[in-house]
Structure formats: structure tokens, C-alpha cells
Amino acid sequence: MAELSPSLSPSRPFADRWRGVVSVPLRWGLPLLWVLWASLAWWVAPREATAGQLDRDLAAGRVVSFQRASGWADDDAYWGSRPQPRYDPQGAMIAWSVPSGRVRYAFVEPPDAQAEPAGPQSTERPAGLDARLAASADLWQSAGAAAHRIADAAGLLAGAVTLLWLVRLVGGAPPLVGTRWFWYWIGLLPFGVGVLAWSYREMWRPPPVPPPVRASGWRGVGWLLLAGIGIVLLVSAARAVLGVAVVPG
């Protein structure tokens, strides 16, 4: 008996039908999940404030959790990661969350420069900022803080977007515009922009005729570098014009 060619294999129509069924929810699901992630990530993104704002929040009982730090740790290449305050008991920055789920930070005096006890024999705690915070707020990773719950939800959404995109990229039909390696590198762009670009060019607006030569992985690396720099510059310019309330960071 003659062997069936791949084009006539019974499993081929099933695979094509399965890809067609999966493509429909992915076409709408990926952008929707990204919008949900972007909304939550924007809401909970750290916003620079002042020491006066910290005093007002503290006096009004609006500080839910806090941490003294020496800056933000945000060196993860994954676009869905969120910055974390770099813990430092002598740091000059305090990050805190408020009941609305927002995260703020301000540069303040280190603990050594705050108020000292009344004397060497005094048992009173210093009336410094850290003592006031510790008396009325929880530590940074407290389970009840709304900001951390929102940030965790945003992380789950980003993970879902990345997982769905990778499964479709690796296990689905070959991309039309570029190779899988091309889109892999593009997918590393900040804020999930690369995943949106893939969704638009491969699912929403695919070329009517496949190009004779697909974009290679090396071209994807080049676009990753150029577009990554462009996105950083664009965000910095928007923050300078609109302010940290609109473009946090």
C-alpha cells in the first residue's frame, strides 16, 4: 500500500481545523488580556512623591505597607515583571502603598539622620519617620495590601499573555511575516509591545500573499535593540510632558 503524503494525511485536516478553532479566541483574547494587564500595571506602577506627601498619608492613616530601600530593582528582561524596592535599612528612599492600591515613593533622610533618643539612659523609641511608619503600617509584602494583590493579578495576566503567545508561536502554523526566531526576539520588547505586533501582523492583518523571504532571527535582534531604545525614549519624553501621574516610573 502506498504511503499517504503529508498533504493527504488524515491528521493534517484535523490539525488545520484545530489551529483555526484556537486562532479565533487567541485573536481576541491576547489583546484583551494585554489591555487588562496594562490597566492594572499602570494603576499599581510606582509614582514618585515627596516627603510631605508621605507625612500627609501617614497622618491620615493611609499608609498600608512600607519599605525603606536604596532604589528599585528592575533589571529583569521579562516585560511582565514589576519593579521591587531594593531593601536597605539605611537607604534614602521609602516606598509605601495606600488603600487605593497605588504605590508611591519618596527620597527622605536615612534613619541615622532622624531624631535621636533623649539620652543614653532613655528607653523611649526615637520619634523618627521609621518609628512612626512601623507603628501604623505593615511591612512591604503584607498579604492584605491592595497594591500587592493588584500587582499579583497583573503578573498573572502578563504570564497568561506570554504563555498563550509562546504556545501559538511554537506549536501553531509557521508565521508569515517572519520566522519564529524573529518573533521571539520581537516578543521581548517592553510592555508587551512585541506580542501586540505579532498579534497584529500575523493574526489581524496578515499579508495577503506570503513574502518570498521571511524576516530572520537576526533581523528580530536588530528590531529589538532599535525599537527597545525608541520605546524607552518615547516613555521618557511622555513622562516629562505629562508627568508621573499619567506616565509613572
MOFENFEN-V863303 format. One record per residue. N is the residue number from 0. PHI is phi in whole degrees, -180 to 180 (NA if undefined). D_FIRST is the distance of its C-alpha to the first C-alpha in Angstrom with 1 decimal. Layout:
n=N phi=PHI d_first=D_FIRST
n=N phi=PHI d_first=D_FIRST
This chain:
n=0 phi=NA d_first=0.0
n=1 phi=-70 d_first=3.7
n=2 phi=-78 d_first=6.4
n=3 phi=-68 d_first=9.0
n=4 phi=-74 d_first=12.3
n=5 phi=-57 d_first=15.4
n=6 phi=-70 d_first=16.9
n=7 phi=-103 d_first=14.3
n=8 phi=-64 d_first=14.1
n=9 phi=-60 d_first=15.7
n=10 phi=-76 d_first=18.3
n=11 phi=-66 d_first=19.5
n=12 phi=-61 d_first=21.3
n=13 phi=-62 d_first=22.8
n=14 phi=-64 d_first=24.1
n=15 phi=-66 d_first=25.5
n=16 phi=-65 d_first=27.2
n=17 phi=-63 d_first=28.6
n=18 phi=-63 d_first=30.0
n=19 phi=-66 d_first=31.6
n=20 phi=-67 d_first=33.2
n=21 phi=-70 d_first=34.5
n=22 phi=-65 d_first=35.9
n=23 phi=-64 d_first=38.3
n=24 phi=-66 d_first=40.4
n=25 phi=-66 d_first=40.2
n=26 phi=-59 d_first=41.6
n=27 phi=-96 d_first=44.6
n=28 phi=-70 d_first=44.8
n=29 phi=-62 d_first=45.1
n=30 phi=-62 d_first=48.1
n=31 phi=-66 d_first=49.7
n=32 phi=-62 d_first=49.5
n=33 phi=-65 d_first=50.8
n=34 phi=-62 d_first=53.8
n=35 phi=-63 d_first=54.6
n=36 phi=-61 d_first=54.4
n=37 phi=-61 d_first=56.6
n=38 phi=-64 d_first=59.2
n=39 phi=-68 d_first=59.6
n=40 phi=-64 d_first=59.5
n=41 phi=-65 d_first=62.2
n=42 phi=-64 d_first=64.3
n=43 phi=-96 d_first=64.4
n=44 phi=-63 d_first=64.5
n=45 phi=-62 d_first=67.7
n=46 phi=-122 d_first=70.6
n=47 phi=-72 d_first=73.6
n=48 phi=-127 d_first=76.9
n=49 phi=-122 d_first=80.4
n=50 phi=-63 d_first=82.5
n=51 phi=-64 d_first=84.5
n=52 phi=-64 d_first=81.4
n=53 phi=-63 d_first=80.7
n=54 phi=-63 d_first=84.2
n=55 phi=-67 d_first=84.0
n=56 phi=-64 d_first=80.7
n=57 phi=-67 d_first=82.2
n=58 phi=-66 d_first=85.5
n=59 phi=-87 d_first=83.6
n=60 phi=73 d_first=81.3
n=61 phi=-96 d_first=78.2
n=62 phi=-87 d_first=76.9
n=63 phi=-90 d_first=74.1
n=64 phi=-145 d_first=72.8
n=65 phi=-151 d_first=73.8
n=66 phi=-160 d_first=73.2
n=67 phi=-84 d_first=75.2
n=68 phi=-149 d_first=73.1
n=69 phi=-113 d_first=73.3
n=70 phi=139 d_first=70.8
n=71 phi=-114 d_first=67.2
n=72 phi=-95 d_first=64.1
n=73 phi=-143 d_first=61.5
n=74 phi=-108 d_first=59.5
n=75 phi=-81 d_first=56.1
n=76 phi=-73 d_first=53.5
n=77 phi=-72 d_first=51.7
n=78 phi=-69 d_first=52.9
n=79 phi=-87 d_first=53.1
n=80 phi=-73 d_first=55.5
n=81 phi=-120 d_first=59.2
n=82 phi=-68 d_first=62.3
n=83 phi=-124 d_first=64.2
n=84 phi=-64 d_first=67.9
n=85 phi=-82 d_first=68.4
n=86 phi=-59 d_first=70.7
n=87 phi=-156 d_first=74.0
n=88 phi=-63 d_first=77.1
n=89 phi=-112 d_first=79.2
n=90 phi=-69 d_first=77.2
n=91 phi=-101 d_first=78.8
n=92 phi=-134 d_first=76.3
n=93 phi=-123 d_first=75.9
n=94 phi=-105 d_first=72.8
n=95 phi=-146 d_first=73.2
n=96 phi=-113 d_first=71.5
n=97 phi=-119 d_first=73.1
n=98 phi=-58 d_first=72.5
n=99 phi=-72 d_first=70.7
n=100 phi=98 d_first=67.9
n=101 phi=-78 d_first=69.1
n=102 phi=-118 d_first=69.4
n=103 phi=-125 d_first=72.5
n=104 phi=-148 d_first=73.8
n=105 phi=-148 d_first=77.1
n=106 phi=-95 d_first=78.8
n=107 phi=-131 d_first=81.8
n=108 phi=-71 d_first=84.2
n=109 phi=-67 d_first=82.8
n=110 phi=-57 d_first=84.2
n=111 phi=-65 d_first=86.8
n=112 phi=-94 d_first=88.4
n=113 phi=-87 d_first=88.8
n=114 phi=-61 d_first=91.8
n=115 phi=-98 d_first=93.1
n=116 phi=-61 d_first=94.6
n=117 phi=-63 d_first=98.3
n=118 phi=-168 d_first=99.3
n=119 phi=-65 d_first=98.3
n=120 phi=-96 d_first=99.3
n=121 phi=-76 d_first=97.7
n=122 phi=-102 d_first=94.9
n=123 phi=-74 d_first=94.0
n=124 phi=-77 d_first=90.5
n=125 phi=-63 d_first=90.6
n=126 phi=-88 d_first=90.5
n=127 phi=-80 d_first=87.8
n=128 phi=-63 d_first=84.7
n=129 phi=-63 d_first=82.4
n=130 phi=-67 d_first=84.6
n=131 phi=-66 d_first=84.7
n=132 phi=-66 d_first=80.9
n=133 phi=-64 d_first=80.4
n=134 phi=-79 d_first=82.8
n=135 phi=-125 d_first=81.1
n=136 phi=-135 d_first=77.4
n=137 phi=-91 d_first=74.5
n=138 phi=-68 d_first=72.6
n=139 phi=-57 d_first=69.9
n=140 phi=-91 d_first=66.8
n=141 phi=-72 d_first=68.4
n=142 phi=-69 d_first=65.9
n=143 phi=-90 d_first=67.9
n=144 phi=-74 d_first=68.2
n=145 phi=-63 d_first=66.6
n=146 phi=-61 d_first=65.8
n=147 phi=-73 d_first=63.6
n=148 phi=-67 d_first=61.7
n=149 phi=-65 d_first=61.1
n=150 phi=-63 d_first=60.0
n=151 phi=-65 d_first=57.6
n=152 phi=-64 d_first=56.1
n=153 phi=-63 d_first=55.8
n=154 phi=-64 d_first=54.0
n=155 phi=-65 d_first=51.5
n=156 phi=-65 d_first=50.8
n=157 phi=-63 d_first=50.3
n=158 phi=-65 d_first=48.0
n=159 phi=-66 d_first=45.9
n=160 phi=-61 d_first=45.8
n=161 phi=-64 d_first=44.7
n=162 phi=-65 d_first=42.0
n=163 phi=-62 d_first=40.5
n=164 phi=-64 d_first=40.6
n=165 phi=-66 d_first=39.0
n=166 phi=-62 d_first=36.2
n=167 phi=-69 d_first=35.4
n=168 phi=-69 d_first=35.9
n=169 phi=-84 d_first=33.7
n=170 phi=-97 d_first=31.0
n=171 phi=-88 d_first=31.0
n=172 phi=-64 d_first=29.9
n=173 phi=-58 d_first=31.2
n=174 phi=-61 d_first=34.8
n=175 phi=-93 d_first=35.6
n=176 phi=-79 d_first=39.1
n=177 phi=-141 d_first=38.9
n=178 phi=-73 d_first=36.6
n=179 phi=-62 d_first=36.5
n=180 phi=-66 d_first=39.2
n=181 phi=-59 d_first=41.3
n=182 phi=-74 d_first=41.5
n=183 phi=-62 d_first=41.9
n=184 phi=-67 d_first=45.1
n=185 phi=-63 d_first=46.3
n=186 phi=-66 d_first=45.8
n=187 phi=-87 d_first=48.6
n=188 phi=-62 d_first=51.2
n=189 phi=-61 d_first=54.2
n=190 phi=62 d_first=54.4
n=191 phi=72 d_first=50.7
n=192 phi=-62 d_first=51.1
n=193 phi=-66 d_first=47.9
n=194 phi=-65 d_first=45.9
n=195 phi=-65 d_first=47.5
n=196 phi=-63 d_first=46.8
n=197 phi=-62 d_first=43.1
n=198 phi=-62 d_first=43.1
n=199 phi=-71 d_first=44.9
n=200 phi=-80 d_first=42.9
n=201 phi=-102 d_first=39.4
n=202 phi=-121 d_first=39.7
n=203 phi=-88 d_first=42.8
n=204 phi=-132 d_first=43.1
n=205 phi=-71 d_first=39.9
n=206 phi=-65 d_first=40.0
n=207 phi=-62 d_first=38.7
n=208 phi=-125 d_first=36.9
n=209 phi=-56 d_first=35.6
n=210 phi=-64 d_first=37.9
n=211 phi=-63 d_first=36.7
n=212 phi=-130 d_first=37.8
n=213 phi=-82 d_first=37.9
n=214 phi=-63 d_first=41.0
n=215 phi=-90 d_first=40.6
n=216 phi=-63 d_first=41.7
n=217 phi=-64 d_first=44.8
n=218 phi=-65 d_first=45.8
n=219 phi=-64 d_first=45.5
n=220 phi=-62 d_first=47.9
n=221 phi=-62 d_first=50.3
n=222 phi=-66 d_first=50.2
n=223 phi=-62 d_first=50.7
n=224 phi=-68 d_first=53.9
n=225 phi=-67 d_first=55.3
n=226 phi=-68 d_first=54.5
n=227 phi=-61 d_first=55.6
n=228 phi=-64 d_first=59.0
n=229 phi=-63 d_first=59.3
n=230 phi=-66 d_first=58.7
n=231 phi=-62 d_first=61.3
n=232 phi=-65 d_first=63.9
n=233 phi=-65 d_first=63.2
n=234 phi=-66 d_first=63.7
n=235 phi=-64 d_first=66.9
n=236 phi=-66 d_first=68.3
n=237 phi=-65 d_first=67.6
n=238 phi=-67 d_first=69.2
n=239 phi=-67 d_first=72.3
n=240 phi=-85 d_first=72.6
n=241 phi=-94 d_first=71.7
n=242 phi=94 d_first=72.8
n=243 phi=-72 d_first=71.2
n=244 phi=-68 d_first=71.4
n=245 phi=-94 d_first=68.8
n=246 phi=-120 d_first=66.9
n=247 phi=-71 d_first=67.3
n=248 phi=165 d_first=66.8
